[in-house]
Amino acid sequence: MHYCTHDASFDAQAEPLKDIKTVYGYSEWMKGIALVAMPGSSYELHSQSFDAKTNTVLFFGTFHGTHSGHLEGFPAPTHKSMETQYVYSIHVNAHGKVDRITKVWHSAWAAAQVGWTPPSNVPADAVHLFHACESGKGWHECMHFCTHDASFSAQAEPLQDIQTVHAYAEWMKGIAVVAMPGSSYVLHSSTFDPHSSTAVFVGTFRGTHSGHLHGFPAPTHKSMDTQYVYSMHVNGNGKVDRITKVWHSAWAAAQVGWTPATSIPADAENLFHACESGKGWQGCLHYCTHDAVFSAQAEPLKDIKTMQGYAEWMKGIAVVAMPGSSYELNASSFDPKTSTATFFGTFRGTHTGHLHGFPDPTHKSMETQYVYSMHVNVQGKVNGITKVWHSAWAAAQVGWTPPSSVPAYAEHLFHACESGKGWRECSRYCTHDAAFSAQAEPLKGISTVYAYTEWMKPRRTSPWRLSMSTTCMWPLVGKLTGSQRYGILHGPLHKWVGHRSRVFLLMLRICSMLVKVEEDGTRLGVSALVMLLSMRRPSLSRTSRRCMAMQSG
């Protein structure tokens, strides 16, 4: 506080700091990080500079620390280390006090180093409603977290007549407290989509049917372990006004002996196991059509359109990238109306192997859930598969970053430009009028990519040509050059080479007409002359003597 104004502002385009608007708030945040979350942390100042025109100081530094302390609002200590770089842009007022700080920092990179996941932004009422409902508190408790007319829907047989959250909360109370006393649940994950104002919860309910509940079979004393998803819409006041439950009720009912399980087509189940165990296309082709299609709304799989391509991709993951991987089939079902088999599974593995197109082994482990929807034709063969998978979650577990999505032309242009290929090569990758700008003194007059690529193009000069030009050519500029615009050479030059062959003279004239000579001298024209002379290396010494004679004359 001694070094800045009392209302000094703070700004950073970084997730952990997006709500911090003052230097006061930021300094307290840093105190928590440096002293509480990462005791013994250190930092290093690499460079500093001051721009007198804008009264701005720039500091470039690196922060080092290990997450070993408990800090409210952050994950439990991971005992992983962070080494993160950042830049402060600090504005100083007329009195020498700091009145504004901007931090440039890749917070996601730093968080990944210490194994932090972004803090949950799920609305509190949605979280409370989930827990109240799953623990069987009934409508009396759930009503505080949703609107009085909140609607409910589920494509599940036991819930088909339930249309309100009120009725569903009472139904869950009967299941959790009466039919299965002592039941429990686990919340696996929760997310919130601010664009659609929707919270999503993935959970597992466990219980044993030991109690009598009206409308249900007598106690079977069998246990249930069933997974489900809630999609909760939140209104402008933060209250839940709509719930949709995704749940395989038939599978759950079969576990406790309420209804018979549906038969799964053998080829669909065999395909699931062959694919997940990394058998590749050779092991999968017996269970599906040769042109079976594949689709998935997941970044690593977006370009895979066939079952053959996916089977080979899975082989690479399960056998090469993660040798010793395993999987678990959590649930499966078959809908005879749509001839669709559904498999819910969990894949586990540790990234220890090198696989082309993937990062180097991170030795981190993955436990990722997914669902296959397999369409079966009349012959019982699978002809289409859709995979539902949160690939980003899985990639984060093993420390992978998303593959580059840089357009090919942009990357080609970068390499062509930096390697000095000039406009002739670079023009293939950009528009003819592509603009260029740079806040750099040597480039301030360059406004097109054409000009910049030519500027970047190196001027290659052979040692022999330099020697000739410096020893005897520059004194001849005035004598040899009649025109300074297009370098058509006149005068003594013609007499000098008059006894040469017609072919040599013709080549010399053509070259002189092609080379534009700038007003600051005839460097290009004379250089072209020297290049032609280099074609007759046996007469080099005689040529040099003649040049020296003309120079002295």
BAKOL-40811 format. One record per residue (C-alpha): residue number from 1; residue in one letter; x, z, y. Coordinates in Angstrom, 1 decimal, decimal comma, m for minus. Layout:
N
NUM|a|X|Z|Y
...
***
This chain:
553
1|m|0,0|0,0|0,0
2|h|3,0|0,5|2,3
3|y|3,9|m3,2|2,2
4|c|0,6|m4,9|2,7
5|t|m2,6|m4,7|4,8
6|h|m5,3|m2,4|3,5
7|d|m7,6|m5,4|2,9
8|a|m5,0|m7,7|1,4
9|s|m6,7|m10,2|m1,0
10|f|m5,7|m11,3|m4,4
11|d|m6,5|m14,4|m6,4
12|a|m5,5|m15,8|m9,8
13|q|m6,9|m18,5|m12,1
14|a|m6,5|m16,3|m15,2
15|e|m9,2|m14,9|m17,4
16|p|m8,1|m11,2|m17,3
17|l|m7,8|m11,3|m13,5
18|k|m10,8|m13,4|m12,5
19|d|m12,8|m10,4|m11,2
20|i|m9,9|m8,9|m9,2
21|k|m10,1|m9,9|m5,6
22|t|m7,8|m7,4|m3,8
23|v|m4,2|m6,4|m4,0
24|y|m5,3|m2,9|m4,5
25|g|m7,3|m3,8|m7,6
26|y|m4,4|m5,9|m9,0
27|s|m1,8|m3,2|m8,4
28|e|m3,9|m0,7|m10,4
29|w|m4,4|m3,3|m13,1
30|m|m0,6|m3,9|m13,3
31|k|m0,1|m0,1|m13,4
32|g|m2,3|0,1|m16,5
33|i|m0,5|m2,8|m18,2
34|a|3,1|m1,7|m17,4
35|l|2,8|2,0|m17,9
36|v|m0,1|2,6|m20,3
37|a|m0,6|m0,5|m22,5
38|m|3,1|m1,4|m22,6
39|p|5,2|1,7|m21,8
40|g|8,9|0,8|m21,3
41|s|8,0|m2,7|m20,1
42|s|10,5|m4,5|m17,9
43|y|10,6|m7,6|m15,6
44|e|13,2|m10,0|m14,4
45|l|13,2|m11,8|m11,0
46|h|14,6|m15,3|m11,5
47|s|14,3|m16,8|m8,0
48|q|12,7|m16,2|m4,6
49|s|12,3|m18,4|m1,5
50|f|10,5|m18,3|1,9
51|d|8,7|m21,0|3,7
52|a|8,8|m20,3|7,4
53|k|6,2|m22,9|8,2
54|t|3,5|m21,2|6,2
55|n|4,9|m17,7|6,2
56|t|4,8|m17,7|2,4
57|v|7,2|m16,1|0,0
58|l|7,5|m17,4|m3,6
59|f|8,7|m15,2|m6,5
60|f|9,4|m16,5|m10,0
61|g|9,7|m13,8|m12,7
62|t|9,3|m12,9|m16,3
63|f|7,5|m9,8|m17,7
64|h|8,6|m8,2|m21,0
65|g|6,6|m5,6|m22,9
66|t|5,3|m4,4|m26,3
67|h|1,7|m3,4|m26,7
68|s|2,0|0,1|m28,0
69|g|m0,4|2,1|m25,8
70|h|m4,1|2,6|m25,6
71|l|m5,7|1,1|m22,5
72|e|m9,5|1,1|m21,9
73|g|m10,9|m2,4|m22,0
74|f|m8,1|m3,7|m24,2
75|p|m7,7|m4,0|m28,0
76|a|m6,0|m1,3|m30,0
77|p|m2,2|m1,4|m29,9
78|t|m0,9|m4,5|m31,8
79|h|2,8|m3,5|m31,5
80|k|3,5|m7,2|m30,7
81|s|5,7|m8,2|m27,8
82|m|5,1|m10,4|m24,8
83|e|7,5|m12,4|m22,7
84|t|5,4|m14,2|m20,0
85|q|6,5|m16,1|m16,9
86|y|4,6|m16,2|m13,6
87|v|4,9|m17,0|m9,9
88|y|3,6|m15,0|m7,0
89|s|2,7|m16,8|m3,7
90|i|2,7|m14,0|m1,1
91|h|1,5|m14,7|2,5
92|v|3,0|m12,5|5,2
93|n|1,2|m11,9|8,5
94|a|2,8|m11,8|12,0
95|h|3,7|m8,1|11,5
96|g|5,6|m8,7|8,3
97|k|2,8|m7,3|6,1
98|v|1,5|m9,0|3,0
99|d|m2,2|m10,0|3,5
100|r|m2,7|m12,4|0,5
101|i|m1,3|m12,8|m3,0
102|t|m1,9|m15,6|m5,4
103|k|m0,6|m15,4|m9,0
104|v|0,0|m18,4|m11,1
105|w|0,1|m17,3|m14,7
106|h|m0,8|m18,7|m18,2
107|s|m2,7|m15,6|m19,3
108|a|m3,9|m17,1|m22,6
109|w|m0,3|m17,8|m23,7
110|a|0,6|m14,2|m22,9
111|a|m2,5|m12,8|m24,7
112|a|m1,7|m14,9|m27,8
113|q|1,8|m13,4|m28,0
114|v|0,5|m9,8|m28,3
115|g|m2,5|m10,8|m30,5
116|w|m5,2|m10,1|m27,9
117|t|m8,5|m12,0|m28,0
118|p|m10,5|m12,5|m24,8
119|p|m12,7|m9,4|m24,0
120|s|m16,3|m9,8|m25,0
121|n|m18,7|m11,0|m22,3
122|v|m21,8|m10,6|m24,5
123|p|m24,6|m9,0|m22,4
124|a|m25,0|m5,3|m23,2
125|d|m28,7|m5,4|m23,9
126|a|m28,2|m8,1|m26,5
127|v|m25,5|m6,0|m28,2
128|h|m27,7|m2,9|m28,1
129|l|m30,7|m4,8|m29,5
130|f|m28,6|m6,1|m32,4
131|h|m27,5|m2,6|m33,4
132|a|m30,9|m1,0|m32,9
133|c|m32,6|m3,7|m35,0
134|e|m30,1|m3,7|m37,9
135|s|m30,0|0,1|m38,2
136|g|m33,8|0,2|m38,6
137|k|m34,7|1,9|m35,3
138|g|m37,9|m0,2|m35,0
139|w|m39,7|m1,4|m31,9
140|h|m39,7|2,1|m30,2
141|e|m35,9|1,7|m29,7
142|c|m35,6|m2,1|m29,5
143|m|m38,2|m2,4|m26,7
144|h|m35,6|m1,1|m24,1
145|f|m33,4|m4,1|m24,6
146|c|m35,8|m7,0|m24,6
147|t|m39,0|m8,2|m22,8
148|h|m42,3|m6,9|m24,1
149|d|m43,3|m10,4|m25,2
150|a|m39,9|m11,5|m26,7
151|s|m40,5|m14,2|m29,4
152|f|m38,9|m14,4|m32,8
153|s|m38,5|m17,3|m35,3
154|a|m36,7|m17,8|m38,6
155|q|m36,8|m20,5|m41,3
156|a|m37,0|m18,0|m44,1
157|e|m39,9|m17,3|m46,4
158|p|m40,3|m13,5|m45,8
159|l|m40,3|m14,0|m42,1
160|q|m42,4|m17,2|m41,7
161|d|m45,4|m15,3|m40,2
162|i|m43,4|m13,1|m37,8
163|q|m43,5|m14,5|m34,3
164|t|m42,4|m11,6|m32,1
165|v|m39,4|m9,3|m31,8
166|h|m41,8|m6,4|m31,9
167|a|m43,0|m7,4|m35,4
168|y|m39,5|m8,2|m36,6
169|a|m38,1|m4,9|m35,5
170|e|m40,8|m3,1|m37,5
171|w|m40,2|m5,3|m40,5
172|m|m36,4|m4,5|m40,4
173|k|m37,3|m0,8|m40,1
174|g|m39,2|m1,1|m43,3
175|i|m36,3|m2,8|m45,1
176|a|m33,5|m0,7|m43,8
177|v|m35,2|2,7|m43,9
178|v|m37,9|2,5|m46,6
179|a|m37,1|m0,2|m49,1
180|m|m33,3|0,3|m48,9
181|p|m32,6|3,8|m47,6
182|g|m28,9|4,3|m46,9
183|s|m28,4|0,6|m46,1
184|s|m25,6|m0,5|m43,8
185|y|m24,5|m3,5|m41,8
186|v|m21,3|m5,1|m40,4
187|l|m21,0|m7,1|m37,2
188|h|m18,4|m9,7|m37,9
189|s|m18,4|m11,5|m34,5
190|s|m20,3|m11,9|m31,3
191|t|m20,1|m14,6|m28,6
192|f|m21,9|m15,6|m25,5
193|d|m22,5|m19,0|m24,1
194|p|m23,1|m18,7|m20,3
195|h|m24,3|m22,3|m20,0
196|s|m27,3|m21,7|m22,3
197|s|m27,4|m17,9|m21,7
198|t|m27,3|m17,3|m25,5
199|a|m25,6|m14,6|m27,4
200|v|m24,7|m15,2|m31,1
201|f|m24,1|m12,5|m33,7
202|v|m22,8|m13,0|m37,2
203|g|m23,4|m10,0|m39,5
204|t|m23,8|m8,8|m43,1
205|f|m26,5|m6,5|m44,3
206|r|m25,9|m4,3|m47,4
207|g|m28,4|m2,2|m49,3
208|t|m29,9|m1,2|m52,7
209|h|m33,6|m1,6|m53,4
210|s|m34,5|2,0|m54,3
211|g|m37,6|2,7|m52,2
212|h|m41,3|1,6|m52,3
213|l|m42,4|m0,7|m49,5
214|h|m45,9|m2,2|m49,3
215|g|m45,9|m5,9|m50,0
216|f|m42,6|m5,8|m51,9
217|p|m41,9|m5,5|m55,6
218|a|m41,3|m2,1|m57,2
219|p|m37,7|m0,8|m56,8
220|t|m35,2|m2,8|m58,8
221|h|m32,2|m0,7|m58,0
222|k|m30,2|m3,8|m57,5
223|s|m28,0|m4,3|m54,5
224|m|m28,0|m7,0|m51,7
225|d|m25,1|m8,2|m49,7
226|t|m26,5|m10,9|m47,4
227|q|m25,1|m12,6|m44,3
228|y|m27,0|m13,9|m41,3
229|v|m26,8|m15,1|m37,7
230|y|m28,8|m14,1|m34,7
231|s|m29,2|m16,4|m31,7
232|m|m30,5|m14,3|m28,8
233|h|m31,5|m15,9|m25,5
234|v|m31,0|m13,6|m22,4
235|n|m33,1|m14,0|m19,3
236|g|m31,9|m13,6|m15,7
237|n|m32,3|m9,8|m15,8
238|g|m30,1|m9,5|m18,9
239|k|m33,0|m8,8|m21,3
240|v|m33,5|m10,7|m24,6
241|d|m36,6|m12,8|m24,5
242|r|m36,1|m14,9|m27,7
243|i|m34,4|m14,4|m31,1
244|t|m33,8|m16,9|m33,8
245|k|m32,5|m15,7|m37,1
246|v|m30,5|m18,0|m39,5
247|w|m30,7|m16,4|m42,9
248|h|m30,6|m17,5|m46,6
249|s|m33,5|m15,3|m47,6
250|a|m33,8|m16,8|m51,1
251|w|m30,3|m15,9|m51,9
252|a|m30,8|m12,3|m50,7
253|a|m34,0|m12,0|m52,7
254|a|m32,4|m13,2|m55,8
255|q|m29,6|m10,6|m55,5
256|v|m32,2|m7,7|m55,7
257|g|m34,3|m9,5|m58,3
258|w|m37,3|m10,4|m56,1
259|t|m37,4|m14,2|m56,7
260|p|m35,4|m16,6|m59,0
261|a|m32,4|m18,3|m57,5
262|t|m32,6|m22,1|m57,0
263|s|m30,5|m24,3|m59,3
264|i|m27,6|m26,0|m57,6
265|p|m26,7|m29,6|m58,7
266|a|m23,6|m29,3|m60,8
267|d|m21,7|m32,1|m59,0
268|a|m22,2|m30,5|m55,7
269|e|m20,9|m27,2|m56,9
270|n|m17,9|m28,8|m58,7
271|l|m17,1|m30,8|m55,5
272|f|m17,0|m27,5|m53,5
273|h|m14,6|m25,9|m55,9
274|a|m12,4|m29,0|m56,2
275|c|m12,2|m29,4|m52,5
276|e|m11,5|m25,8|m51,6
277|s|m8,8|m25,4|m54,3
278|g|m6,9|m28,4|m52,8
279|k|m7,4|m30,9|m55,6
280|g|m7,5|m33,8|m53,2
281|w|m9,4|m37,0|m53,5
282|q|m8,2|m37,5|m57,1
283|g|m9,9|m34,2|m58,1
284|c|m13,1|m34,8|m56,0
285|l|m14,0|m38,4|m56,5
286|h|m15,7|m37,6|m59,8
287|y|m18,4|m35,6|m58,1
288|c|m19,4|m37,9|m55,1
289|t|m19,9|m41,5|m54,3
290|h|m16,8|m43,6|m53,4
291|d|m18,1|m44,1|m49,8
292|a|m19,3|m40,5|m49,3
293|v|m19,3|m39,7|m45,6
294|f|m18,0|m36,6|m43,8
295|s|m18,7|m35,0|m40,4
296|a|m17,8|m31,8|m38,6
297|q|m18,0|m30,6|m35,0
298|a|m14,5|m29,2|m35,2
299|e|m11,4|m30,4|m33,3
300|p|m9,1|m30,8|m36,3
301|l|m11,7|m32,8|m38,2
302|k|m13,2|m34,9|m35,5
303|d|m11,5|m38,1|m36,6
304|i|m12,2|m37,7|m40,3
305|k|m15,3|m39,7|m41,3
306|t|m15,0|m39,9|m45,1
307|m|m15,0|m37,4|m48,0
308|q|m11,8|m39,0|m49,2
309|g|m10,1|m38,3|m45,9
310|y|m11,4|m34,7|m45,9
311|a|m10,3|m34,0|m49,5
312|e|m6,8|m35,1|m48,7
313|w|m6,8|m33,0|m45,5
314|m|m7,9|m29,9|m47,4
315|k|m5,2|m30,6|m50,0
316|g|m2,6|m30,5|m47,3
317|i|m3,9|m27,3|m45,9
318|a|m4,5|m25,4|m49,2
319|v|m1,4|m26,7|m51,1
320|v|1,3|m27,6|m48,4
321|a|0,6|m25,6|m45,2
322|m|m0,8|m22,5|m47,0
323|p|0,5|m22,4|m50,6
324|g|m1,2|m19,7|m52,6
325|s|m4,4|m19,9|m50,5
326|s|m7,7|m18,8|m51,9
327|y|m11,4|m19,1|m51,2
328|e|m14,6|m17,3|m52,0
329|l|m18,1|m18,8|m52,5
330|n|m20,3|m16,3|m50,7
331|a|m23,6|m18,0|m51,1
332|s|m25,1|m21,3|m52,3
333|s|m28,6|m22,8|m52,2
334|f|m30,4|m26,1|m52,9
335|d|m33,4|m27,5|m51,0
336|p|m35,2|m30,0|m53,3
337|k|m37,3|m31,3|m50,5
338|t|m34,3|m32,7|m48,6
339|s|m32,0|m32,9|m51,7
340|t|m29,4|m30,8|m49,8
341|a|m27,0|m28,2|m51,3
342|t|m25,6|m25,5|m49,0
343|f|m22,4|m23,6|m49,6
344|f|m21,2|m20,7|m47,6
345|g|m17,6|m19,8|m48,2
346|t|m14,5|m18,0|m46,9
347|f|m11,1|m19,5|m47,0
348|r|m7,9|m17,3|m46,9
349|g|m4,3|m18,3|m46,5
350|t|m1,0|m17,7|m44,8
351|h|0,8|m20,5|m42,9
352|t|4,2|m20,6|m44,6
353|g|4,6|m24,3|m45,3
354|h|5,6|m27,4|m43,3
355|l|2,8|m29,9|m42,9
356|h|3,1|m33,1|m40,8
357|g|1,0|m32,9|m37,6
358|f|0,9|m29,1|m37,6
359|p|3,0|m26,5|m35,9
360|d|6,0|m24,9|m37,7
361|p|5,1|m22,1|m40,1
362|t|3,9|m19,0|m38,1
363|h|3,6|m16,8|m41,2
364|k|0,3|m15,5|m39,9
365|s|m2,9|m15,3|m42,0
366|m|m6,3|m16,8|m41,7
367|e|m9,6|m15,7|m43,0
368|t|m12,2|m18,2|m41,9
369|q|m15,9|m18,7|m42,8
370|y|m17,6|m22,0|m43,0
371|v|m20,7|m23,8|m44,4
372|y|m21,0|m27,1|m46,3
373|s|m24,2|m29,0|m46,2
374|m|m24,0|m31,6|m49,1
375|h|m26,6|m34,3|m49,5
376|v|m27,1|m35,3|m53,2
377|n|m28,4|m38,7|m54,2
378|v|m30,8|m39,5|m57,1
379|q|m27,9|m39,7|m59,5
380|g|m26,8|m36,2|m58,6
381|k|m23,7|m37,4|m56,7
382|v|m22,8|m36,1|m53,3
383|n|m23,0|m38,9|m50,7
384|g|m22,7|m37,0|m47,5
385|i|m21,1|m33,7|m46,3
386|t|m21,4|m31,8|m43,1
387|k|m19,1|m28,9|m42,4
388|v|m20,0|m26,1|m40,0
389|w|m16,8|m24,3|m39,0
390|h|m15,5|m22,4|m36,0
391|s|m12,0|m24,1|m36,2
392|a|m10,8|m22,6|m32,9
393|w|m11,3|m19,1|m34,3
394|a|m9,3|m20,0|m37,5
395|a|m6,5|m21,7|m35,5
396|a|m6,2|m18,6|m33,3
397|q|m5,7|m16,4|m36,3
398|v|m2,6|m18,3|m37,5
399|g|m1,3|m18,9|m33,9
400|w|m1,9|m22,6|m33,8
401|t|m2,6|m24,3|m30,4
402|p|m5,0|m27,2|m30,2
403|p|m3,3|m30,6|m30,8
404|s|m2,4|m32,7|m27,8
405|s|m5,2|m34,9|m26,4
406|v|m2,9|m36,7|m24,0
407|p|m4,0|m40,4|m23,7
408|a|m1,5|m42,7|m25,3
409|y|m1,1|m44,9|m22,2
410|a|m0,2|m41,9|m20,1
411|e|2,5|m40,8|m22,6
412|h|3,9|m44,3|m22,9
413|l|4,1|m44,6|m19,1
414|f|6,0|m41,3|m18,9
415|h|8,6|m42,5|m21,4
416|a|8,9|m46,0|m20,0
417|c|9,3|m44,6|m16,5
418|e|11,9|m41,9|m17,3
419|s|13,9|m44,3|m19,4
420|g|14,2|m46,7|m16,5
421|k|12,3|m49,6|m18,0
422|g|10,9|m50,5|m14,6
423|w|7,6|m52,1|m13,6
424|r|7,8|m54,9|m16,2
425|e|7,4|m52,3|m19,0
426|c|5,3|m49,7|m17,1
427|s|2,7|m52,2|m15,9
428|r|1,3|m52,3|m19,5
429|y|0,1|m48,7|m19,2
430|c|m1,4|m48,4|m15,7
431|t|m3,6|m50,4|m13,3
432|h|m1,8|m52,9|m11,0
433|d|m2,7|m50,8|m7,9
434|a|m1,9|m47,4|m9,4
435|a|m1,0|m45,0|m6,6
436|f|1,9|m42,6|m6,4
437|s|2,6|m39,5|m4,3
438|a|5,3|m36,8|m4,2
439|q|6,2|m34,1|m1,8
440|a|9,8|m35,0|m2,0
441|e|12,1|m36,4|0,7
442|p|13,5|m39,3|m1,3
443|l|10,0|m40,4|m2,4
444|k|8,0|m39,9|0,8
445|g|7,9|m43,7|1,5
446|i|6,8|m44,6|m2,0
447|s|3,0|m44,9|m2,4
448|t|2,6|m47,0|m5,6
449|v|3,6|m46,6|m9,2
450|y|5,1|m50,1|m9,0
451|a|7,6|m49,0|m6,3
452|y|8,3|m45,7|m8,1
453|t|9,1|m47,3|m11,4
454|e|11,5|m49,7|m9,7
455|w|13,0|m46,8|m7,9
456|m|13,5|m45,0|m11,2
457|k|15,0|m48,1|m12,8
458|p|18,8|m47,6|m13,0
459|r|21,2|m50,2|m11,3
460|r|23,6|m50,9|m14,1
461|t|27,0|m52,3|m13,0
462|s|29,9|m53,2|m15,3
463|p|33,3|m51,7|m14,4
464|w|34,8|m55,2|m14,2
465|r|32,2|m56,3|m11,6
466|l|32,8|m53,3|m9,5
467|s|36,5|m53,9|m9,6
468|m|36,1|m57,6|m8,5
469|s|33,6|m56,7|m5,7
470|t|35,8|m53,9|m4,3
471|t|39,1|m55,8|m4,4
472|c|38,3|m59,2|m3,1
473|m|34,6|m59,9|m2,7
474|w|33,4|m57,8|0,2
475|p|35,8|m59,3|2,8
476|l|34,3|m62,7|1,9
477|v|30,7|m61,8|2,8
478|g|30,8|m63,5|6,2
479|k|32,6|m66,6|4,9
480|l|30,5|m67,1|1,8
481|t|27,0|m66,4|3,1
482|g|25,1|m68,8|5,3
483|s|21,6|m67,3|4,8
484|q|20,8|m63,6|4,7
485|r|17,2|m64,0|3,4
486|y|17,6|m65,9|0,1
487|g|21,3|m66,1|m0,5
488|i|21,9|m69,9|m0,8
489|l|25,7|m69,9|m0,5
490|h|27,5|m72,4|1,7
491|g|30,8|m73,2|3,2
492|p|34,2|m72,3|1,6
493|l|32,5|m71,3|m1,6
494|h|31,6|m74,9|m2,4
495|k|35,2|m76,1|m1,8
496|w|36,5|m73,2|m3,8
497|v|34,5|m74,1|m6,9
498|g|34,4|m77,8|m6,3
499|h|36,7|m78,6|m9,1
500|r|34,6|m76,6|m11,6
501|s|32,3|m78,3|m14,0
502|r|28,9|m79,4|m12,9
503|v|27,3|m77,0|m15,3
504|f|29,1|m74,0|m13,7
505|l|28,1|m75,1|m10,2
506|l|24,5|m75,6|m11,2
507|m|24,4|m72,2|m12,7
508|l|25,9|m70,7|m9,6
509|r|23,3|m72,4|m7,3
510|i|20,4|m71,3|m9,5
511|c|21,6|m67,7|m9,5
512|s|22,2|m67,7|m5,8
513|m|18,6|m68,9|m5,1
514|l|17,1|m66,3|m7,4
515|v|18,9|m63,3|m5,8
516|k|17,4|m62,0|m2,6
517|v|20,1|m60,7|m0,2
518|e|19,0|m57,8|2,0
519|e|20,0|m57,6|5,7
520|d|22,4|m54,7|5,1
521|g|24,9|m57,0|3,3
522|t|25,1|m59,5|0,5
523|r|25,7|m57,1|m2,3
524|l|23,2|m58,7|m4,7
525|g|24,3|m62,2|m4,0
526|v|28,0|m61,5|m4,4
527|s|27,3|m59,4|m7,5
528|a|25,6|m62,4|m9,0
529|l|28,6|m64,5|m8,2
530|v|30,9|m62,0|m9,8
531|m|28,7|m62,0|m12,9
532|l|29,1|m65,8|m13,2
533|l|32,8|m65,5|m12,8
534|s|32,9|m63,0|m15,6
535|m|31,7|m65,8|m17,9
536|r|35,1|m67,4|m17,5
537|r|37,3|m64,4|m18,3
538|p|40,4|m66,6|m19,2
539|s|40,7|m67,7|m15,5
540|l|40,2|m64,2|m14,1
541|s|43,7|m63,7|m12,8
542|r|43,7|m67,2|m11,1
543|t|40,4|m66,4|m9,5
544|s|41,6|m63,1|m8,3
545|r|44,7|m64,7|m6,7
546|r|42,5|m67,2|m4,9
547|c|40,3|m64,5|m3,6
548|m|43,2|m62,5|m2,4
549|a|44,6|m65,6|m0,6
550|m|41,3|m66,2|1,2
551|q|41,2|m62,5|2,1
552|s|44,6|m62,5|3,6
553|g|43,8|m65,8|5,4
***
